[in-house]
Amino acid sequence: MSLAEARDDASAGADIGAEMAAIGRAAKEAARRLANATTKEKNAALKAMAAAIRGNEEKILAENALDVTDAREAKTADAFVDRLTLDAGRVEAMATGIEEIAALPDPIGTVLAEWDRPNGLHIERVRTPLGVIGIIYESRPNVTADAGALCVKAGNAAILRGGSDSFRTSAAIHACLVEGLEAAGLPKEAIQIVPTRERIAVGYMLSGLSGAIDVIVPRGGKSLVARVQNEARVPVFAHLEGICHIYVDRDADLDMAREIVVNAKMRRPGICGAVETLLVDGKVADTHLKPLIVALKEAGCMVRGDEQSRAVVPGVTPAAESDWSTEYLDAIISVKVVDGIRAAIDHIEHYGSHHTDAIITDDKAAAERFMSRVDSAIVLHNASTQFADGGEFGMGAEIGIATGKMHARGPVGVEQLTSFKYRVRGSGQVRA
């Protein structure tokens, strides 16, 4: 790189830094207004956002088509292209999701607990907004709508940094959110989107923008989340890999298991709730394993199996050690025969990401044992792992699935985007 080029890069970085600082200041000011917005104001904004998305469907789809074309030309994996692609149904789902968020109870001001002290003080623990939330995400442009709407409902300002692959689509959706804010008389700076594809902007967000950002939420691949966790100077709601498992127990109904496993893998292979590893109890390997693998293959899934699986079903691709800790996000699944529920739990503990894991069984005791001992954000009994979604939980939408244990865990919805404070009422009490 020449000296002139280095100077140009430094100048560009300084310009982006100044722009990001301005975004942070505007977000902090907007957060103060939004924290005291009424439920009526926030809901009016959300409903106007949904209407704007419907009214701008053609523009959103046109911008999305350009993003998808670029992704295909860049030889992006089909699963990631699927996450990027919008159609009329997905646009409508965004609008409906925002309306569902509007219909949720307003968490702000909710009294979580209250009690009286012997000295007459009355103490209340009350929900409050977090402040300014930075959301960094990849591929899925619908996160723009979900994240912006959830933050507004919880009284927070949002700074959104979508992936470069969905840059045009996210900008078109963001314009609809701003339209909704302005229609309700709320500051347009309550939801801002980073106006550059340059990666340096992410670094500025991770620095906290001089105290403007209160929390960062990453939603994307392992490398993105690792960078956020390593570099962030503000608290992070970690959304790590979705290395999800299904354990088919010896008391599992085969027809149910077949339907659940195929759905959990193939409904949408590229989402974080897609199952990546199938564990089958050795007691039913002879009866259950082959039908499950055949069903997966017929659905278009590549199967990688351990030695026992390949002994039962010849022709299965050998699984490498790395397969047990791989989030494929594609039509690929690893299969292993295990010696009962204890071995299944041990495997999940060793290789899993604490995201979502499921057991299929008619034995209620086995189900309770699995659900109490598997330390994941979401555990399911006789249901597809693809239910790992805030919308399916009745939250309207979610920013992501938090796999950590501090503050938020599982779907990060409206309530998870709040904190609390204590209100103490007295009648002249002083401390002895």
C-alpha beads as a LAMMPS data file, in Angstrom:
LAMMPS data file: protein, C-alpha beads

432 atoms
431 bonds

1 atom types
1 bond types

-500.0 500.0 xlo xhi
-500.0 500.0 ylo yhi
-500.0 500.0 zlo zhi

Masses

1 110.0

Atoms # bond

1 1 1 0.000 0.000 0.000
2 1 1 1.343 3.417 -0.942
3 1 1 1.578 6.307 1.510
4 1 1 -1.194 8.110 -0.395
5 1 1 -3.468 5.049 -0.165
6 1 1 -2.751 4.741 3.563
7 1 1 -3.699 8.378 4.041
8 1 1 -6.925 7.846 2.079
9 1 1 -7.815 4.853 4.269
10 1 1 -7.085 6.830 7.430
11 1 1 -9.225 9.695 6.165
12 1 1 -12.090 7.330 5.311
13 1 1 -11.815 5.714 8.738
14 1 1 -11.946 9.104 10.432
15 1 1 -15.034 10.043 8.432
16 1 1 -16.789 6.814 9.413
17 1 1 -15.735 7.351 13.027
18 1 1 -17.251 10.820 13.057
19 1 1 -20.444 9.508 11.470
20 1 1 -20.716 6.657 13.981
21 1 1 -20.153 9.063 16.877
22 1 1 -22.999 11.228 15.577
23 1 1 -25.233 8.156 15.301
24 1 1 -24.420 7.279 18.910
25 1 1 -25.230 10.748 20.226
26 1 1 -28.516 10.838 18.326
27 1 1 -29.463 7.372 19.597
28 1 1 -28.777 8.321 23.204
29 1 1 -30.980 11.399 22.907
30 1 1 -33.732 9.403 21.200
31 1 1 -33.540 6.752 23.931
32 1 1 -34.379 9.381 26.557
33 1 1 -37.530 10.321 24.656
34 1 1 -38.503 6.727 23.940
35 1 1 -38.057 5.657 27.562
36 1 1 -40.932 7.967 28.477
37 1 1 -43.105 7.333 25.428
38 1 1 -46.598 6.092 26.199
39 1 1 -47.819 2.664 25.222
40 1 1 -50.225 4.359 22.813
41 1 1 -47.380 6.204 21.070
42 1 1 -45.217 3.123 20.739
43 1 1 -48.044 0.963 19.447
44 1 1 -49.060 3.642 16.945
45 1 1 -45.489 3.693 15.633
46 1 1 -45.391 -0.089 15.337
47 1 1 -48.690 -0.265 13.474
48 1 1 -47.514 2.475 11.107
49 1 1 -44.296 0.513 10.511
50 1 1 -46.264 -2.587 9.562
51 1 1 -48.425 -0.546 7.186
52 1 1 -45.327 1.021 5.610
53 1 1 -43.762 -2.401 5.016
54 1 1 -46.910 -3.595 3.269
55 1 1 -47.122 -0.386 1.269
56 1 1 -43.498 -0.693 0.131
57 1 1 -43.488 -4.411 -0.632
58 1 1 -42.498 -3.948 -4.289
59 1 1 -39.543 -1.710 -3.405
60 1 1 -38.359 -4.078 -0.666
61 1 1 -38.520 -7.062 -3.021
62 1 1 -36.760 -5.148 -5.801
63 1 1 -33.866 -4.243 -3.493
64 1 1 -33.777 -7.792 -2.177
65 1 1 -33.536 -9.172 -5.708
66 1 1 -30.365 -7.134 -6.225
67 1 1 -28.864 -8.447 -2.980
68 1 1 -29.753 -12.034 -3.904
69 1 1 -28.229 -11.646 -7.373
70 1 1 -24.975 -10.413 -5.838
71 1 1 -24.986 -13.321 -3.369
72 1 1 -25.464 -15.895 -6.116
73 1 1 -22.722 -14.320 -8.228
74 1 1 -20.432 -14.544 -5.198
75 1 1 -21.182 -18.318 -5.027
76 1 1 -22.802 -17.966 -1.609
77 1 1 -24.085 -21.233 -0.136
78 1 1 -27.732 -22.017 -0.912
79 1 1 -28.683 -22.076 2.775
80 1 1 -27.396 -18.521 3.243
81 1 1 -29.131 -17.371 0.076
82 1 1 -32.363 -18.795 1.487
83 1 1 -31.895 -16.756 4.665
84 1 1 -31.314 -13.654 2.565
85 1 1 -34.209 -14.137 0.153
86 1 1 -37.566 -12.441 0.657
87 1 1 -40.845 -13.059 -1.106
88 1 1 -44.347 -11.657 -0.644
89 1 1 -45.051 -14.146 2.136
90 1 1 -41.931 -13.235 4.097
91 1 1 -42.599 -9.519 3.710
92 1 1 -46.108 -10.048 5.040
93 1 1 -44.658 -12.105 7.907
94 1 1 -42.469 -9.131 8.855
95 1 1 -45.479 -6.817 8.934
96 1 1 -47.553 -9.326 10.888
97 1 1 -44.700 -9.839 13.342
98 1 1 -44.533 -6.119 14.057
99 1 1 -48.293 -6.035 14.666
100 1 1 -47.932 -8.961 17.066
101 1 1 -45.267 -7.016 18.963
102 1 1 -47.644 -4.062 19.165
103 1 1 -50.277 -6.347 20.687
104 1 1 -47.948 -7.510 23.460
105 1 1 -48.242 -5.981 26.934
106 1 1 -45.955 -3.002 27.431
107 1 1 -43.262 -4.176 29.863
108 1 1 -42.068 -0.701 30.842
109 1 1 -43.318 0.407 34.243
110 1 1 -44.415 -3.099 35.221
111 1 1 -43.960 -3.683 38.943
112 1 1 -42.044 -6.959 39.218
113 1 1 -42.158 -7.118 43.010
114 1 1 -43.042 -4.892 45.929
115 1 1 -42.774 -5.129 49.676
116 1 1 -42.844 -3.094 52.884
117 1 1 -40.030 -2.809 55.390
118 1 1 -40.556 -2.646 59.181
119 1 1 -39.504 1.018 59.127
120 1 1 -42.398 1.849 56.805
121 1 1 -40.467 2.104 53.511
122 1 1 -42.360 0.746 50.508
123 1 1 -40.038 -0.783 47.877
124 1 1 -40.902 -1.633 44.265
125 1 1 -38.820 -3.312 41.559
126 1 1 -39.932 -1.830 38.223
127 1 1 -39.071 -2.649 34.576
128 1 1 -37.114 -0.005 32.679
129 1 1 -35.563 0.166 29.188
130 1 1 -31.936 -0.835 28.698
131 1 1 -31.193 2.332 26.713
132 1 1 -29.383 2.047 23.365
133 1 1 -29.019 -1.414 21.872
134 1 1 -26.568 -2.174 19.082
135 1 1 -27.582 -5.120 16.899
136 1 1 -25.014 -6.627 14.523
137 1 1 -26.407 -9.283 12.205
138 1 1 -25.798 -11.162 8.970
139 1 1 -27.833 -12.350 5.994
140 1 1 -31.397 -12.238 7.338
141 1 1 -32.886 -8.838 6.447
142 1 1 -36.052 -9.544 8.460
143 1 1 -33.925 -8.995 11.582
144 1 1 -34.044 -5.297 10.681
145 1 1 -37.793 -5.246 11.254
146 1 1 -37.808 -7.605 14.241
147 1 1 -34.982 -5.855 16.089
148 1 1 -36.219 -2.335 15.444
149 1 1 -39.776 -3.135 16.497
150 1 1 -38.776 -5.035 19.643
151 1 1 -36.488 -2.230 20.773
152 1 1 -39.211 0.381 20.318
153 1 1 -41.763 -1.680 22.257
154 1 1 -39.281 -1.998 25.127
155 1 1 -38.528 1.731 25.065
156 1 1 -35.012 1.378 23.654
157 1 1 -33.234 3.093 20.792
158 1 1 -31.570 0.780 18.269
159 1 1 -28.454 1.026 16.114
160 1 1 -28.624 -1.663 13.434
161 1 1 -25.677 -2.975 11.477
162 1 1 -26.884 -5.539 8.944
163 1 1 -24.682 -7.717 6.774
164 1 1 -23.151 -6.341 3.608
165 1 1 -24.971 -9.075 1.686
166 1 1 -28.375 -7.657 2.718
167 1 1 -27.371 -3.983 2.652
168 1 1 -29.983 -2.780 0.132
169 1 1 -32.832 -4.832 1.598
170 1 1 -32.147 -3.743 5.160
171 1 1 -32.035 -0.098 4.080
172 1 1 -35.436 -0.428 2.383
173 1 1 -36.952 -2.024 5.480
174 1 1 -35.354 0.575 7.743
175 1 1 -36.972 3.361 5.722
176 1 1 -40.362 1.827 6.576
177 1 1 -39.514 1.761 10.283
178 1 1 -38.522 5.432 10.200
179 1 1 -41.784 6.230 8.429
180 1 1 -43.659 4.579 11.295
181 1 1 -41.730 6.457 13.975
182 1 1 -42.380 9.815 12.324
183 1 1 -46.076 9.020 11.841
184 1 1 -46.408 8.526 15.609
185 1 1 -44.389 11.622 16.508
186 1 1 -41.423 9.673 17.861
187 1 1 -37.831 10.585 16.929
188 1 1 -36.597 8.940 13.724
189 1 1 -33.216 8.480 15.417
190 1 1 -34.832 5.853 17.679
191 1 1 -33.963 3.300 14.972
192 1 1 -30.820 4.014 12.983
193 1 1 -28.995 1.831 10.494
194 1 1 -25.261 1.994 9.858
195 1 1 -25.021 3.535 6.380
196 1 1 -21.835 1.780 5.252
197 1 1 -20.661 -1.715 4.412
198 1 1 -17.203 -0.970 5.825
199 1 1 -16.230 -3.390 8.611
200 1 1 -14.582 -0.599 10.574
201 1 1 -18.076 0.565 11.566
202 1 1 -18.505 -2.655 13.567
203 1 1 -15.361 -1.816 15.511
204 1 1 -16.757 1.571 16.454
205 1 1 -19.971 -0.078 17.688
206 1 1 -18.023 -2.591 19.769
207 1 1 -16.167 0.296 21.402
208 1 1 -19.540 1.528 22.702
209 1 1 -19.512 4.844 20.802
210 1 1 -18.198 6.782 23.807
211 1 1 -20.758 5.313 26.171
212 1 1 -23.765 5.672 23.867
213 1 1 -24.391 1.922 23.441
214 1 1 -25.576 0.022 26.517
215 1 1 -25.585 -3.526 25.125
216 1 1 -24.595 -5.328 21.910
217 1 1 -26.583 -8.202 20.399
218 1 1 -24.739 -10.195 17.701
219 1 1 -26.722 -12.433 15.375
220 1 1 -24.718 -14.347 12.832
221 1 1 -22.012 -16.918 12.287
222 1 1 -19.334 -18.125 14.667
223 1 1 -16.698 -15.684 13.439
224 1 1 -18.974 -12.673 13.954
225 1 1 -19.993 -13.723 17.452
226 1 1 -16.390 -14.503 18.390
227 1 1 -15.278 -11.063 17.244
228 1 1 -18.039 -9.368 19.208
229 1 1 -17.263 -11.329 22.361
230 1 1 -13.531 -10.659 22.052
231 1 1 -13.671 -6.965 21.203
232 1 1 -16.820 -5.547 22.782
233 1 1 -16.350 -3.050 25.587
234 1 1 -20.028 -3.175 26.511
235 1 1 -22.201 -6.096 27.691
236 1 1 -23.103 -8.693 25.034
237 1 1 -26.146 -10.942 24.663
238 1 1 -24.298 -13.854 23.047
239 1 1 -25.996 -15.786 20.276
240 1 1 -23.540 -18.605 19.688
241 1 1 -23.786 -21.468 17.208
242 1 1 -26.908 -23.579 16.952
243 1 1 -25.389 -27.044 17.233
244 1 1 -28.775 -28.584 17.961
245 1 1 -29.424 -32.254 18.712
246 1 1 -32.339 -34.650 18.622
247 1 1 -32.078 -37.790 20.735
248 1 1 -34.378 -40.637 19.658
249 1 1 -34.940 -42.684 22.810
250 1 1 -35.653 -46.413 22.996
251 1 1 -39.309 -45.604 23.745
252 1 1 -39.747 -43.239 20.787
253 1 1 -42.640 -43.673 18.378
254 1 1 -41.001 -44.241 14.988
255 1 1 -43.568 -42.348 12.909
256 1 1 -43.379 -39.351 15.225
257 1 1 -39.583 -39.465 15.256
258 1 1 -39.407 -39.590 11.462
259 1 1 -41.700 -36.598 11.026
260 1 1 -39.963 -34.514 13.685
261 1 1 -36.413 -35.277 12.522
262 1 1 -37.114 -34.455 8.864
263 1 1 -38.883 -31.233 9.837
264 1 1 -36.145 -30.224 12.282
265 1 1 -33.458 -30.634 9.605
266 1 1 -35.126 -29.851 6.296
267 1 1 -37.880 -27.281 6.898
268 1 1 -35.225 -24.560 6.748
269 1 1 -31.711 -26.021 7.067
270 1 1 -30.066 -22.588 7.285
271 1 1 -31.625 -21.362 10.545
272 1 1 -30.005 -21.657 13.963
273 1 1 -32.751 -23.994 15.245
274 1 1 -32.138 -26.615 12.559
275 1 1 -30.983 -29.928 14.027
276 1 1 -27.360 -30.756 13.179
277 1 1 -26.832 -34.069 15.004
278 1 1 -29.194 -37.020 15.381
279 1 1 -28.529 -39.368 18.300
280 1 1 -30.285 -42.741 18.315
281 1 1 -30.475 -45.141 21.266
282 1 1 -28.634 -48.359 20.406
283 1 1 -31.632 -50.341 21.721
284 1 1 -33.681 -49.219 18.686
285 1 1 -30.920 -48.865 16.106
286 1 1 -32.136 -51.933 14.232
287 1 1 -35.731 -50.683 14.029
288 1 1 -35.470 -46.884 13.934
289 1 1 -32.142 -45.904 12.403
290 1 1 -32.630 -47.021 8.818
291 1 1 -36.138 -45.499 8.406
292 1 1 -34.881 -42.193 9.832
293 1 1 -31.843 -42.056 7.544
294 1 1 -33.871 -43.079 4.488
295 1 1 -36.430 -40.346 5.236
296 1 1 -33.684 -37.739 5.551
297 1 1 -32.063 -38.835 2.292
298 1 1 -35.390 -38.819 0.471
299 1 1 -35.863 -35.239 1.672
300 1 1 -32.532 -34.287 0.092
301 1 1 -30.290 -34.417 3.170
302 1 1 -26.700 -35.680 3.175
303 1 1 -26.068 -38.036 6.107
304 1 1 -22.723 -38.475 7.861
305 1 1 -22.695 -41.356 10.318
306 1 1 -20.526 -43.021 12.929
307 1 1 -19.301 -46.611 12.558
308 1 1 -22.392 -48.152 14.156
309 1 1 -24.736 -46.112 11.948
310 1 1 -22.855 -47.170 8.833
311 1 1 -23.006 -50.805 9.951
312 1 1 -26.799 -50.582 10.141
313 1 1 -27.221 -48.456 6.998
314 1 1 -24.495 -49.178 4.395
315 1 1 -23.577 -46.307 2.101
316 1 1 -23.740 -43.565 4.724
317 1 1 -20.808 -41.123 4.499
318 1 1 -18.328 -41.586 7.375
319 1 1 -18.506 -38.844 10.014
320 1 1 -15.279 -37.174 11.115
321 1 1 -14.663 -36.015 14.685
322 1 1 -15.251 -32.430 13.562
323 1 1 -18.790 -33.267 12.408
324 1 1 -20.024 -33.561 15.990
325 1 1 -19.177 -29.890 16.625
326 1 1 -20.197 -28.449 13.248
327 1 1 -23.128 -26.134 12.609
328 1 1 -23.815 -27.043 8.982
329 1 1 -26.643 -24.581 8.300
330 1 1 -27.208 -26.762 5.248
331 1 1 -28.913 -30.007 4.208
332 1 1 -26.347 -32.117 6.087
333 1 1 -26.749 -34.033 9.335
334 1 1 -24.445 -36.144 11.486
335 1 1 -25.838 -39.354 13.007
336 1 1 -24.561 -41.339 15.968
337 1 1 -25.748 -44.408 17.852
338 1 1 -25.472 -43.928 21.631
339 1 1 -25.791 -46.238 24.599
340 1 1 -28.941 -44.774 26.110
341 1 1 -30.007 -41.437 27.496
342 1 1 -26.960 -40.882 29.708
343 1 1 -24.618 -41.204 26.721
344 1 1 -26.851 -38.852 24.720
345 1 1 -26.736 -36.221 27.471
346 1 1 -22.947 -36.593 27.769
347 1 1 -22.535 -36.164 24.005
348 1 1 -24.679 -33.021 23.992
349 1 1 -22.757 -31.564 26.926
350 1 1 -19.424 -32.224 25.212
351 1 1 -20.244 -31.111 21.663
352 1 1 -23.322 -28.889 21.930
353 1 1 -23.590 -25.106 21.994
354 1 1 -26.317 -24.860 24.685
355 1 1 -28.796 -23.588 22.085
356 1 1 -31.637 -26.093 21.482
357 1 1 -31.858 -29.847 22.032
358 1 1 -34.760 -32.311 21.910
359 1 1 -35.734 -35.794 23.015
360 1 1 -38.307 -37.998 21.299
361 1 1 -39.796 -40.562 23.660
362 1 1 -43.041 -41.862 25.118
363 1 1 -41.293 -42.372 28.468
364 1 1 -42.201 -39.340 30.581
365 1 1 -39.501 -40.107 33.145
366 1 1 -36.841 -40.196 30.430
367 1 1 -38.153 -36.927 29.024
368 1 1 -37.982 -35.227 32.426
369 1 1 -34.464 -36.557 32.988
370 1 1 -33.325 -35.202 29.620
371 1 1 -34.997 -31.819 30.060
372 1 1 -33.599 -31.288 33.554
373 1 1 -30.037 -32.418 32.792
374 1 1 -29.419 -30.938 29.341
375 1 1 -28.113 -27.431 30.054
376 1 1 -29.375 -25.649 26.940
377 1 1 -31.362 -22.463 26.521
378 1 1 -34.228 -24.463 24.997
379 1 1 -35.048 -28.149 25.530
380 1 1 -37.983 -29.880 23.877
381 1 1 -39.894 -33.130 24.263
382 1 1 -41.537 -34.645 21.174
383 1 1 -41.276 -31.472 19.090
384 1 1 -39.092 -30.092 16.304
385 1 1 -36.072 -27.971 17.205
386 1 1 -37.293 -25.449 14.624
387 1 1 -39.707 -24.167 17.268
388 1 1 -36.674 -22.356 18.741
389 1 1 -38.067 -19.003 17.710
390 1 1 -39.482 -16.039 19.601
391 1 1 -42.503 -15.834 17.321
392 1 1 -43.348 -19.477 18.034
393 1 1 -42.982 -18.742 21.754
394 1 1 -45.644 -16.027 21.502
395 1 1 -43.110 -13.213 21.818
396 1 1 -44.089 -11.674 18.480
397 1 1 -40.484 -11.863 17.328
398 1 1 -36.962 -12.073 18.725
399 1 1 -33.589 -10.538 18.095
400 1 1 -31.862 -13.878 18.576
401 1 1 -31.443 -16.902 20.811
402 1 1 -29.107 -16.042 23.679
403 1 1 -26.981 -19.027 24.677
404 1 1 -25.280 -17.374 27.649
405 1 1 -26.625 -17.325 31.187
406 1 1 -26.410 -13.674 32.184
407 1 1 -29.520 -11.469 31.955
408 1 1 -31.104 -13.063 28.870
409 1 1 -31.279 -16.710 27.795
410 1 1 -33.222 -18.270 24.950
411 1 1 -35.332 -16.056 22.658
412 1 1 -34.508 -12.393 23.240
413 1 1 -37.875 -10.672 23.059
414 1 1 -39.437 -7.557 24.536
415 1 1 -39.041 -8.491 28.213
416 1 1 -35.416 -9.530 27.724
417 1 1 -34.654 -6.047 26.348
418 1 1 -35.437 -4.432 29.688
419 1 1 -33.687 -3.888 32.997
420 1 1 -35.194 -2.686 36.255
421 1 1 -34.812 -0.108 38.952
422 1 1 -36.036 0.210 42.528
423 1 1 -38.569 2.830 43.598
424 1 1 -38.571 3.469 47.319
425 1 1 -41.322 5.526 48.962
426 1 1 -41.005 6.820 52.480
427 1 1 -42.591 9.251 54.929
428 1 1 -39.539 10.970 56.368
429 1 1 -37.421 7.955 57.377
430 1 1 -33.701 8.502 58.096
431 1 1 -30.991 5.922 58.606
432 1 1 -29.867 5.379 62.222

Bonds

1 1 1 2
2 1 2 3
3 1 3 4
4 1 4 5
5 1 5 6
6 1 6 7
7 1 7 8
8 1 8 9
9 1 9 10
10 1 10 11
11 1 11 12
12 1 12 13
13 1 13 14
14 1 14 15
15 1 15 16
16 1 16 17
17 1 17 18
18 1 18 19
19 1 19 20
20 1 20 21
21 1 21 22
22 1 22 23
23 1 23 24
24 1 24 25
25 1 25 26
26 1 26 27
27 1 27 28
28 1 28 29
29 1 29 30
30 1 30 31
31 1 31 32
32 1 32 33
33 1 33 34
34 1 34 35
35 1 35 36
36 1 36 37
37 1 37 38
38 1 38 39
39 1 39 40
40 1 40 41
41 1 41 42
42 1 42 43
43 1 43 44
44 1 44 45
45 1 45 46
46 1 46 47
47 1 47 48
48 1 48 49
49 1 49 50
50 1 50 51
51 1 51 52
52 1 52 53
53 1 53 54
54 1 54 55
55 1 55 56
56 1 56 57
57 1 57 58
58 1 58 59
59 1 59 60
60 1 60 61
61 1 61 62
62 1 62 63
63 1 63 64
64 1 64 65
65 1 65 66
66 1 66 67
67 1 67 68
68 1 68 69
69 1 69 70
70 1 70 71
71 1 71 72
72 1 72 73
73 1 73 74
74 1 74 75
75 1 75 76
76 1 76 77
77 1 77 78
78 1 78 79
79 1 79 80
80 1 80 81
81 1 81 82
82 1 82 83
83 1 83 84
84 1 84 85
85 1 85 86
86 1 86 87
87 1 87 88
88 1 88 89
89 1 89 90
90 1 90 91
91 1 91 92
92 1 92 93
93 1 93 94
94 1 94 95
95 1 95 96
96 1 96 97
97 1 97 98
98 1 98 99
99 1 99 100
100 1 100 101
101 1 101 102
102 1 102 103
103 1 103 104
104 1 104 105
105 1 105 106
106 1 106 107
107 1 107 108
108 1 108 109
109 1 109 110
110 1 110 111
111 1 111 112
112 1 112 113
113 1 113 114
114 1 114 115
115 1 115 116
116 1 116 117
117 1 117 118
118 1 118 119
119 1 119 120
120 1 120 121
121 1 121 122
122 1 122 123
123 1 123 124
124 1 124 125
125 1 125 126
126 1 126 127
127 1 127 128
128 1 128 129
129 1 129 130
130 1 130 131
131 1 131 132
132 1 132 133
133 1 133 134
134 1 134 135
135 1 135 136
136 1 136 137
137 1 137 138
138 1 138 139
139 1 139 140
140 1 140 141
141 1 141 142
142 1 142 143
143 1 143 144
144 1 144 145
145 1 145 146
146 1 146 147
147 1 147 148
148 1 148 149
149 1 149 150
150 1 150 151
151 1 151 152
152 1 152 153
153 1 153 154
154 1 154 155
155 1 155 156
156 1 156 157
157 1 157 158
158 1 158 159
159 1 159 160
160 1 160 161
161 1 161 162
162 1 162 163
163 1 163 164
164 1 164 165
165 1 165 166
166 1 166 167
167 1 167 168
168 1 168 169
169 1 169 170
170 1 170 171
171 1 171 172
172 1 172 173
173 1 173 174
174 1 174 175
175 1 175 176
176 1 176 177
177 1 177 178
178 1 178 179
179 1 179 180
180 1 180 181
181 1 181 182
182 1 182 183
183 1 183 184
184 1 184 185
185 1 185 186
186 1 186 187
187 1 187 188
188 1 188 189
189 1 189 190
190 1 190 191
191 1 191 192
192 1 192 193
193 1 193 194
194 1 194 195
195 1 195 196
196 1 196 197
197 1 197 198
198 1 198 199
199 1 199 200
200 1 200 201
201 1 201 202
202 1 202 203
203 1 203 204
204 1 204 205
205 1 205 206
206 1 206 207
207 1 207 208
208 1 208 209
209 1 209 210
210 1 210 211
211 1 211 212
212 1 212 213
213 1 213 214
214 1 214 215
215 1 215 216
216 1 216 217
217 1 217 218
218 1 218 219
219 1 219 220
220 1 220 221
221 1 221 222
222 1 222 223
223 1 223 224
224 1 224 225
225 1 225 226
226 1 226 227
227 1 227 228
228 1 228 229
229 1 229 230
230 1 230 231
231 1 231 232
232 1 232 233
233 1 233 234
234 1 234 235
235 1 235 236
236 1 236 237
237 1 237 238
238 1 238 239
239 1 239 240
240 1 240 241
241 1 241 242
242 1 242 243
243 1 243 244
244 1 244 245
245 1 245 246
246 1 246 247
247 1 247 248
248 1 248 249
249 1 249 250
250 1 250 251
251 1 251 252
252 1 252 253
253 1 253 254
254 1 254 255
255 1 255 256
256 1 256 257
257 1 257 258
258 1 258 259
259 1 259 260
260 1 260 261
261 1 261 262
262 1 262 263
263 1 263 264
264 1 264 265
265 1 265 266
266 1 266 267
267 1 267 268
268 1 268 269
269 1 269 270
270 1 270 271
271 1 271 272
272 1 272 273
273 1 273 274
274 1 274 275
275 1 275 276
276 1 276 277
277 1 277 278
278 1 278 279
279 1 279 280
280 1 280 281
281 1 281 282
282 1 282 283
283 1 283 284
284 1 284 285
285 1 285 286
286 1 286 287
287 1 287 288
288 1 288 289
289 1 289 290
290 1 290 291
291 1 291 292
292 1 292 293
293 1 293 294
294 1 294 295
295 1 295 296
296 1 296 297
297 1 297 298
298 1 298 299
299 1 299 300
300 1 300 301
301 1 301 302
302 1 302 303
303 1 303 304
304 1 304 305
305 1 305 306
306 1 306 307
307 1 307 308
308 1 308 309
309 1 309 310
310 1 310 311
311 1 311 312
312 1 312 313
313 1 313 314
314 1 314 315
315 1 315 316
316 1 316 317
317 1 317 318
318 1 318 319
319 1 319 320
320 1 320 321
321 1 321 322
322 1 322 323
323 1 323 324
324 1 324 325
325 1 325 326
326 1 326 327
327 1 327 328
328 1 328 329
329 1 329 330
330 1 330 331
331 1 331 332
332 1 332 333
333 1 333 334
334 1 334 335
335 1 335 336
336 1 336 337
337 1 337 338
338 1 338 339
339 1 339 340
340 1 340 341
341 1 341 342
342 1 342 343
343 1 343 344
344 1 344 345
345 1 345 346
346 1 346 347
347 1 347 348
348 1 348 349
349 1 349 350
350 1 350 351
351 1 351 352
352 1 352 353
353 1 353 354
354 1 354 355
355 1 355 356
356 1 356 357
357 1 357 358
358 1 358 359
359 1 359 360
360 1 360 361
361 1 361 362
362 1 362 363
363 1 363 364
364 1 364 365
365 1 365 366
366 1 366 367
367 1 367 368
368 1 368 369
369 1 369 370
370 1 370 371
371 1 371 372
372 1 372 373
373 1 373 374
374 1 374 375
375 1 375 376
376 1 376 377
377 1 377 378
378 1 378 379
379 1 379 380
380 1 380 381
381 1 381 382
382 1 382 383
383 1 383 384
384 1 384 385
385 1 385 386
386 1 386 387
387 1 387 388
388 1 388 389
389 1 389 390
390 1 390 391
391 1 391 392
392 1 392 393
393 1 393 394
394 1 394 395
395 1 395 396
396 1 396 397
397 1 397 398
398 1 398 399
399 1 399 400
400 1 400 401
401 1 401 402
402 1 402 403
403 1 403 404
404 1 404 405
405 1 405 406
406 1 406 407
407 1 407 408
408 1 408 409
409 1 409 410
410 1 410 411
411 1 411 412
412 1 412 413
413 1 413 414
414 1 414 415
415 1 415 416
416 1 416 417
417 1 417 418
418 1 418 419
419 1 419 420
420 1 420 421
421 1 421 422
422 1 422 423
423 1 423 424
424 1 424 425
425 1 425 426
426 1 426 427
427 1 427 428
428 1 428 429
429 1 429 430
430 1 430 431
431 1 431 432
